[in-house]
């Protein structure tokens, strides 16, 4: 064996070590760079606005149109779609409950893991309760006044709370955390995709 061969073997070995070190250190260096520059992706896979951190909701006892008491514990272990309306369920309100219904139906075999809640102001007496017959399974609550106020105030985003007439749809996870919001112009297809993704990957609810 010539003297050249051991030198070549040593050089080859060192090259391998250097390459392995680069491969190992590159992702760490990249992560440090992202941290220093405070870089964030311009796009996310969520259609709705993610609430970070998610907000744990306090349970509030409200009443349905027929006087039954209901609170968050009645929706435990379910994904919950919530929307708030004015004194009556006007066109904006009906659009939201329609979107929630379509989103619910679209979940197919996962439908049983989702519930829907419409919150009306205390003392509201919708003139056309027959409209709600088109939305079987949806729970409608109205009052007491302090309960509605306390519940709605918890759904707080940069735009305001659910009590500000924003016509938004809110998503609550099975642990009772408010974690996503959809604006008045949100498309039902986008809500459906978000919820479908959550139902597929989540082991809760």
Buried (B, 14 or more C-beta within 10 A) or exposed (E): EEEEEEEEEEEEEEEEEEEEEEEEEEEEEEEEEEEEEEEEEEEEEEBBBEBEEBBEBEEBBBBEBEEEEBBBEBBBEBBBBBBBBEEBBEEBBBBBBEBBBEBBEBBEEBEEBBBBBBBBBBEBEBEEEEBBEEBEEBBBBBBBEEBBBBBBEBBBBEEEBBBBEBBBBBBBBBEBBBBBBBEBEBEBEBBBBBBBEBBEEEEEB
